[in-house]
Amino acid sequence: MARNSLGRFYLPSDVRNEIVNLFNARWGYSDIARNTKVTKRAVHKIVHLYSLHGATEPFFCGRKDPVLITDDILEVIEIWKLQKPSIYASEIRKRLLRDNM
C-alpha cells in the first residue's frame, strides 16, 4: 500500500470507489463520511479528484526525475541575462519553452 508525503497510507481503491458510487447515488458528504468511516475532507478531495480527472487513484507528486539543465541551455540563459539583467525567471522559462529548448 502506498504512503503519502506525510507517511500516511492512502485509502484503498475499494473505499475510494465506494465513496464515488455513494456520491453518484446522491448521498451527502457527511453521510458518506459516516458510512465509510473517512473524514468529510477526505470524501470531498476524492469526489473533487474524480470530477476533475475521472480517476479515484491518488496522483503521486514529486516523484519525477529531476530536470537537468544542459550546458547549451545554461549558456543561452547566461547570454539572455547579460543582454537584459532584469529578465525574470518566468520570462526565461517561457522563452525556453517557446524555442523548444
DSSP file (Angstrom, degrees, kcal/mol; ACC not computed):
  #  RESIDUE AA STRUCTURE BP1 BP2  ACC     N-H-->O    O-->H-N    N-H-->O    O-->H-N    TCO  KAPPA ALPHA  PHI   PSI    X-CA   Y-CA   Z-CA
    1    1 A M              0   0    0      0, 0.0     2,-0.1     0, 0.0    10,-0.0   0.000 360.0 360.0 360.0 137.2    0.0    0.0    0.0
    2    2 A A        -     0   0    0      9,-0.1     8,-2.1     7,-0.0     2,-0.3  -0.394 360.0-143.9 -80.2 153.3    1.4    3.4   -1.0
    3    3 A R  B     -A    9   0A   0      6,-0.2     6,-0.2    -2,-0.1     2,-0.1  -0.856  10.9-129.3-114.5 151.6    2.1    6.2    1.5
    4    4 A N    >   -     0   0    0      4,-3.2     3,-1.8    -2,-0.3    -1,-0.1  -0.199  44.0 -82.7 -86.4-173.7    1.7    9.9    1.1
    5    5 A S  T 3  S+     0   0    0      1,-0.3    -1,-0.1     2,-0.1    -2,-0.0   0.709 130.3  54.3 -66.9 -19.7    4.3   12.6    1.7
    6    6 A L  T 3  S-     0   0    0      2,-0.1    -1,-0.3     3,-0.0     3,-0.1   0.411 120.3-107.4 -91.9   0.8    3.5   12.6    5.4
    7    7 A G  S <  S+     0   0    0     -3,-1.8     2,-0.2     1,-0.3    -2,-0.1   0.481  77.3 132.5  87.8   2.8    4.0    8.8    5.7
    8    8 A R        -     0   0    0      1,-0.1    -4,-3.2    -5,-0.0    -1,-0.3  -0.535  60.5-106.6 -85.7 154.9    0.3    8.0    6.0
    9    9 A F  B     -A    3   0A   0     -6,-0.2    -6,-0.2    -2,-0.2     2,-0.1  -0.546  28.9-121.5 -79.8 144.2   -1.4    5.3    3.9
   10   10 A Y        -     0   0    0     -8,-2.1     3,-0.1    -2,-0.2    -1,-0.1  -0.473  39.8 -92.5 -74.5 155.5   -3.6    6.2    1.0
   11   11 A L        -     0   0    0     -2,-0.1    -1,-0.1     1,-0.1    -9,-0.1  -0.430  49.6-100.3 -66.5 143.9   -7.2    4.9    1.2
   12   12 A P     >  -     0   0    0      0, 0.0     4,-2.1     0, 0.0     3,-0.4  -0.259  29.7-113.0 -63.3 155.5   -7.7    1.6   -0.6
   13   13 A S  H  > S+     0   0    0      1,-0.2     4,-2.8     2,-0.2     5,-0.2   0.853 114.6  57.0 -59.5 -38.4   -9.2    1.6   -4.1
   14   14 A D  H  > S+     0   0    0      1,-0.2     4,-2.0     2,-0.2    -1,-0.2   0.874 108.2  47.1 -65.7 -35.1  -12.4   -0.1   -3.0
   15   15 A V  H  > S+     0   0    0     -3,-0.4     4,-2.3     2,-0.2    -1,-0.2   0.916 112.5  50.0 -69.1 -42.9  -13.1    2.6   -0.4
   16   16 A R  H  X S+     0   0    0     -4,-2.1     4,-2.0     1,-0.2    -2,-0.2   0.921 112.5  47.0 -60.7 -44.4  -12.3    5.3   -2.9
   17   17 A N  H  X S+     0   0    0     -4,-2.8     4,-2.6     1,-0.2    -1,-0.2   0.881 110.3  53.0 -65.6 -38.0  -14.7    3.7   -5.5
   18   18 A E  H  X S+     0   0    0     -4,-2.0     4,-2.6    -5,-0.2     5,-0.2   0.902 107.1  52.6 -63.5 -40.1  -17.4    3.3   -2.8
   19   19 A I  H  X S+     0   0    0     -4,-2.3     4,-2.2     2,-0.2    -2,-0.2   0.930 111.7  45.4 -60.0 -46.4  -17.1    7.0   -2.0
   20   20 A V  H  X S+     0   0    0     -4,-2.0     4,-2.6     2,-0.2    -2,-0.2   0.906 112.7  50.9 -65.4 -41.3  -17.6    7.9   -5.6
   21   21 A N  H  X S+     0   0    0     -4,-2.6     4,-1.2     2,-0.2    -2,-0.2   0.907 111.3  47.6 -63.5 -41.7  -20.5    5.4   -6.0
   22   22 A L  H  <>S+     0   0    0     -4,-2.6     5,-2.2     2,-0.2    -1,-0.2   0.891 111.8  50.5 -66.4 -38.8  -22.3    6.8   -3.0
   23   23 A F  H ><5S+     0   0    0     -4,-2.2     3,-1.7     1,-0.2    -2,-0.2   0.915 109.3  50.6 -64.8 -41.7  -21.8   10.4   -4.2
   24   24 A N  H 3<5S+     0   0    0     -4,-2.6    -1,-0.2     1,-0.3    -2,-0.2   0.758 103.4  60.2 -66.7 -23.5  -23.2    9.4   -7.6
   25   25 A A  T 3<5S-     0   0    0     -4,-1.2    -1,-0.3    -5,-0.2    -2,-0.2   0.258 125.6-106.1 -85.8  12.3  -26.2    7.9   -5.7
   26   26 A R  T < 5 +     0   0    0     -3,-1.7    -3,-0.2     1,-0.2     2,-0.2   0.765  66.7 154.0  70.5  30.2  -26.7   11.4   -4.3
   27   27 A W      < -     0   0    0     -5,-2.2    -1,-0.2     1,-0.1     2,-0.1  -0.574  43.9-114.7 -79.7 153.1  -25.5   10.8   -0.8
   28   28 A G     >  -     0   0    0     -2,-0.2     4,-2.5     1,-0.1     5,-0.2  -0.439  23.1-109.0 -83.9 162.9  -24.2   13.9    1.0
   29   29 A Y  H  > S+     0   0    0      1,-0.2     4,-2.7     2,-0.2     5,-0.2   0.910 118.5  49.1 -58.2 -44.8  -20.6   14.3    2.1
   30   30 A S  H  > S+     0   0    0      1,-0.2     4,-2.5     2,-0.2    -1,-0.2   0.907 111.5  48.6 -64.1 -42.1  -21.4   13.9    5.8
   31   31 A D  H  > S+     0   0    0      2,-0.2     4,-2.4     1,-0.2    -1,-0.2   0.906 112.8  47.8 -65.1 -41.4  -23.4   10.7    5.2
   32   32 A I  H  X S+     0   0    0     -4,-2.5     4,-2.6     2,-0.2     6,-0.2   0.926 112.0  50.2 -64.2 -44.0  -20.6    9.2    3.0
   33   33 A A  H  X>S+     0   0    0     -4,-2.7     5,-1.6     1,-0.2     4,-1.1   0.916 112.8  46.3 -61.0 -44.1  -18.0   10.1    5.6
   34   34 A R  H  <5S+     0   0    0     -4,-2.5    -1,-0.2     1,-0.2    -2,-0.2   0.907 114.8  46.9 -65.0 -42.3  -20.0    8.5    8.4
   35   35 A N  H  <5S+     0   0    0     -4,-2.4    -2,-0.2     1,-0.2    -1,-0.2   0.871 120.6  36.0 -70.1 -38.3  -20.8    5.3    6.3
   36   36 A T  H  <5S-     0   0    0     -4,-2.6    -1,-0.2    -5,-0.2    -2,-0.2   0.479 104.4-124.1 -95.9  -2.9  -17.2    4.8    5.1
   37   37 A K  T  <5 +     0   0    0     -4,-1.1     2,-0.3     1,-0.3    -3,-0.2   0.899  69.7 127.5  59.4  42.7  -15.5    6.0    8.4
   38   38 A V      < -     0   0    0     -5,-1.6    -1,-0.3    -6,-0.2    -2,-0.2  -0.912  67.0 -94.6-124.8 152.1  -13.5    8.6    6.5
   39   39 A T     >  -     0   0    0     -2,-0.3     4,-2.0     1,-0.1     5,-0.1  -0.284  28.7-120.7 -66.6 154.7  -13.2   12.3    7.2
   40   40 A K  H  > S+     0   0    0      1,-0.2     4,-2.4     2,-0.2     5,-0.1   0.869 114.7  55.7 -62.0 -37.1  -15.5   14.6    5.4
   41   41 A R  H  > S+     0   0    0      2,-0.2     4,-2.4     1,-0.2    -1,-0.2   0.898 106.5  49.7 -62.9 -41.6  -12.5   16.4    4.0
   42   42 A A  H  > S+     0   0    0      2,-0.2     4,-2.4     1,-0.2    -1,-0.2   0.899 110.2  50.9 -64.8 -40.2  -11.1   13.2    2.5
   43   43 A V  H  X S+     0   0    0     -4,-2.0     4,-2.5     1,-0.2     5,-0.2   0.934 110.6  49.1 -61.2 -45.7  -14.5   12.5    0.9
   44   44 A H  H  X S+     0   0    0     -4,-2.4     4,-2.7     1,-0.2    -2,-0.2   0.918 111.1  49.7 -60.8 -44.4  -14.5   15.9   -0.6
   45   45 A K  H  X S+     0   0    0     -4,-2.4     4,-2.7     2,-0.2    -1,-0.2   0.911 112.2  47.2 -61.9 -43.2  -11.0   15.5   -2.0
   46   46 A I  H  X S+     0   0    0     -4,-2.4     4,-2.3     2,-0.2    -1,-0.2   0.917 114.0  46.6 -66.9 -42.8  -11.8   12.1   -3.6
   47   47 A V  H  X S+     0   0    0     -4,-2.5     4,-2.4     2,-0.2    -2,-0.2   0.903 113.6  49.4 -65.0 -40.8  -15.0   13.4   -5.2
   48   48 A H  H  X S+     0   0    0     -4,-2.7     4,-2.0    -5,-0.2    -2,-0.2   0.923 110.6  49.8 -64.2 -44.4  -13.2   16.5   -6.4
   49   49 A L  H  X S+     0   0    0     -4,-2.7     4,-2.7     1,-0.2     6,-0.6   0.910 112.4  48.5 -58.8 -43.3  -10.4   14.4   -7.9
   50   50 A Y  H  X S+     0   0    0     -4,-2.3     4,-2.1     1,-0.2    -1,-0.2   0.899 110.0  50.6 -65.6 -40.5  -12.9   12.2   -9.6
   51   51 A S  H  < S+     0   0    0     -4,-2.4    -1,-0.2     1,-0.2    -2,-0.2   0.842 117.3  40.5 -68.2 -31.5  -14.9   15.1  -11.0
   52   52 A L  H  < S+     0   0    0     -4,-2.0    -2,-0.2    -5,-0.2    -1,-0.2   0.909 135.2  12.8 -79.9 -44.6  -11.7   16.7  -12.4
   53   53 A H  H  < S-     0   0    0     -4,-2.7    -3,-0.2     2,-0.3    -2,-0.2   0.524  88.8-123.2-116.9  -9.2   -9.9   13.7  -13.8
   54   54 A G  S  < S+     0   0    0     -4,-2.1     2,-0.4    -5,-0.5    -4,-0.2   0.728  78.7 107.9  70.7  20.2  -12.3   10.8  -13.8
   55   55 A A        -     0   0    0     -6,-0.6    -2,-0.3    -9,-0.1    -1,-0.3  -0.963  53.7-164.3-130.9 147.2  -10.0    8.8  -11.6
   56   56 A T        +     0   0    0     -2,-0.4    -6,-0.1    -3,-0.1    -1,-0.1   0.548  63.2 100.5-103.7 -10.9  -10.1    7.8   -7.9
   57   57 A E  S    S-     0   0    0      1,-0.1    -2,-0.1    -8,-0.1     2,-0.1  -0.501  80.1-108.2 -76.1 143.8   -6.5    6.9   -7.6
   58   58 A P        -     0   0    0      0, 0.0     2,-0.4     0, 0.0    -1,-0.1  -0.365  27.2-121.5 -70.4 149.6   -4.2    9.4   -5.9
   59   59 A F        -     0   0    0     -2,-0.1     2,-0.9     1,-0.0     0, 0.0  -0.748  19.3-133.7 -88.2 138.4   -1.7   11.3   -8.0
   60   60 A F    >   -     0   0    0     -2,-0.4     3,-0.6   -56,-0.0     2,-0.2  -0.819  26.7-166.0 -97.3 105.4    1.9   10.8   -6.9
   61   61 A C  T 3   +     0   0    0     -2,-0.9   -56,-0.0     1,-0.2     0, 0.0  -0.579  63.4  21.9 -89.8 150.4    3.5   14.3   -6.9
   62   62 A G  T 3  S+     0   0    0     -2,-0.2    -1,-0.2     1,-0.1    -2,-0.0   0.621  86.4 109.0  76.4  12.4    7.2   14.9   -6.7
   63   63 A R    <   +     0   0    0     -3,-0.6     2,-0.1     2,-0.1    -1,-0.1   0.210  48.0 115.4-105.5  15.5    8.3   11.5   -8.0
   64   64 A K  S    S-     0   0    0      1,-0.1     3,-0.1     3,-0.0    -3,-0.0  -0.415  76.4 -97.2 -81.8 159.0    9.5   12.7  -11.3
   65   65 A D        -     0   0    0      1,-0.1    -1,-0.1    -2,-0.1    -2,-0.1  -0.498  52.6 -96.1 -68.3 145.4   13.1   12.6  -12.4
   66   66 A P        -     0   0    0      0, 0.0     2,-0.5     0, 0.0    -1,-0.1  -0.339  35.9-115.6 -65.1 145.2   14.9   15.9  -11.9
   67   67 A V        -     0   0    0     -3,-0.1     2,-0.4    -2,-0.0    -3,-0.0  -0.703  31.1-150.3 -82.5 125.4   15.1   18.2  -14.8
   68   68 A L        -     0   0    0     -2,-0.5     2,-0.6    -3,-0.0    -3,-0.0  -0.801   4.6-141.1-101.0 137.4   18.7   18.7  -15.9
   69   69 A I        -     0   0    0     -2,-0.4     2,-0.1     4,-0.0    -2,-0.0  -0.857  20.8-142.2 -96.3 122.1   19.9   21.9  -17.5
   70   70 A T     >  -     0   0    0     -2,-0.6     4,-2.3     1,-0.1     5,-0.2  -0.314  24.5-107.9 -77.5 165.6   22.4   21.2  -20.2
   71   71 A D  H  > S+     0   0    0      1,-0.2     4,-2.2     2,-0.2     5,-0.2   0.858 119.3  55.9 -61.4 -35.8   25.5   23.3  -20.8
   72   72 A D  H  > S+     0   0    0      2,-0.2     4,-2.0     1,-0.2    -1,-0.2   0.927 109.3  44.7 -63.4 -45.2   23.9   24.7  -24.0
   73   73 A I  H  > S+     0   0    0      1,-0.2     4,-2.4     2,-0.2    -2,-0.2   0.910 112.2  52.3 -66.7 -41.4   20.8   25.9  -22.2
   74   74 A L  H  X S+     0   0    0     -4,-2.3     4,-2.2     1,-0.2    -1,-0.2   0.888 108.8  50.8 -61.2 -39.2   22.8   27.3  -19.4
   75   75 A E  H  X S+     0   0    0     -4,-2.2     4,-2.1     2,-0.2    -1,-0.2   0.901 109.4  50.3 -65.2 -41.6   24.9   29.3  -21.9
   76   76 A V  H  X S+     0   0    0     -4,-2.0     4,-2.5     2,-0.2    -2,-0.2   0.914 110.3  50.3 -63.0 -42.6   21.7   30.6  -23.6
   77   77 A I  H  X S+     0   0    0     -4,-2.4     4,-2.4     1,-0.2    -2,-0.2   0.906 109.2  51.4 -62.9 -41.4   20.4   31.8  -20.2
   78   78 A E  H  X S+     0   0    0     -4,-2.2     4,-2.0     2,-0.2    -1,-0.2   0.900 109.8  49.8 -62.4 -40.6   23.7   33.5  -19.4
   79   79 A I  H  X S+     0   0    0     -4,-2.1     4,-2.4     2,-0.2    -2,-0.2   0.928 110.9  49.3 -63.9 -44.8   23.5   35.4  -22.7
   80   80 A W  H  X S+     0   0    0     -4,-2.5     4,-2.5     1,-0.2    -2,-0.2   0.893 110.7  50.6 -62.0 -39.0   20.0   36.5  -22.1
   81   81 A K  H  < S+     0   0    0     -4,-2.4    -1,-0.2     2,-0.2    -2,-0.2   0.856 110.8  48.8 -68.2 -34.1   20.9   37.7  -18.6
   82   82 A L  H  < S+     0   0    0     -4,-2.0    -2,-0.2    -5,-0.2    -1,-0.2   0.894 114.0  46.2 -70.0 -38.8   23.8   39.7  -20.0
   83   83 A Q  H  < S+     0   0    0     -4,-2.4    -2,-0.2     1,-0.3    -1,-0.2   0.879 134.0  13.8 -69.4 -38.5   21.6   41.2  -22.6
   84   84 A K    ><  -     0   0    0     -4,-2.5     3,-1.8    -5,-0.2    -1,-0.3  -0.757  65.3-175.9-142.0  89.8   18.8   42.0  -20.1
   85   85 A P  T 3  S+     0   0    0      0, 0.0    -1,-0.1     0, 0.0    -4,-0.1   0.742  83.6  59.4 -60.7 -23.9   19.9   41.8  -16.5
   86   86 A S  T 3  S+     0   0    0      2,-0.0     2,-0.1    -5,-0.0    -5,-0.1   0.322  74.7 132.4 -89.1   9.9   16.3   42.5  -15.2
   87   87 A I    <   -     0   0    0     -3,-1.8     2,-0.2    -7,-0.2    -3,-0.0  -0.371  54.1-128.6 -65.3 136.8   14.8   39.5  -17.0
   88   88 A Y     >  -     0   0    0      1,-0.1     4,-1.9    -2,-0.1     3,-0.2  -0.504  13.6-120.7 -84.3 154.7   12.5   37.4  -14.8
   89   89 A A  H  > S+     0   0    0      1,-0.2     4,-2.7     2,-0.2     5,-0.2   0.865 114.6  57.1 -61.4 -36.7   12.8   33.6  -14.4
   90   90 A S  H  > S+     0   0    0      1,-0.2     4,-2.3     2,-0.2    -1,-0.2   0.880 106.2  49.5 -63.7 -36.6    9.3   33.2  -15.7
   91   91 A E  H  > S+     0   0    0      2,-0.2     4,-2.4     1,-0.2    -1,-0.2   0.895 110.3  50.4 -67.9 -39.7   10.2   35.0  -18.9
   92   92 A I  H  X S+     0   0    0     -4,-1.9     4,-2.6     2,-0.2    -2,-0.2   0.933 110.8  49.9 -61.5 -45.3   13.3   32.8  -19.3
   93   93 A R  H  X S+     0   0    0     -4,-2.7     4,-2.4     1,-0.2    -2,-0.2   0.920 110.6  49.3 -60.0 -45.2   11.1   29.7  -18.8
   94   94 A K  H  X S+     0   0    0     -4,-2.3     4,-2.7     1,-0.2    -1,-0.2   0.905 112.0  48.3 -61.5 -42.1    8.6   31.0  -21.4
   95   95 A R  H  X S+     0   0    0     -4,-2.4     4,-2.3     2,-0.2    -1,-0.2   0.894 110.8  50.7 -67.3 -38.8   11.4   31.7  -23.9
   96   96 A L  H  <>S+     0   0    0     -4,-2.6     5,-2.8     2,-0.2    -2,-0.2   0.916 113.9  44.6 -64.3 -42.1   13.0   28.3  -23.4
   97   97 A L  H ><5S+     0   0    0     -4,-2.4     3,-1.1     3,-0.2    -2,-0.2   0.907 113.0  51.2 -67.3 -40.6    9.6   26.5  -23.9
   98   98 A R  H 3<5S+     0   0    0     -4,-2.7    -2,-0.2     1,-0.2    -1,-0.2   0.883 113.2  44.7 -63.3 -38.9    8.8   28.7  -26.9
   99   99 A D  T 3<5S-     0   0    0     -4,-2.3    -1,-0.2    -5,-0.2    -2,-0.2   0.331 112.0-121.1 -88.3   7.3   12.2   27.9  -28.5
  100  100 A N  T < 5       0   0    0     -3,-1.1    -3,-0.2    -4,-0.1    -2,-0.1   0.897 360.0 360.0  55.6  45.7   11.8   24.1  -27.6
  101  101 A M      <       0   0    0     -5,-2.8    -4,-0.2    -6,-0.1    -1,-0.1   0.419 360.0 360.0 -98.2 360.0   15.0   24.0  -25.5
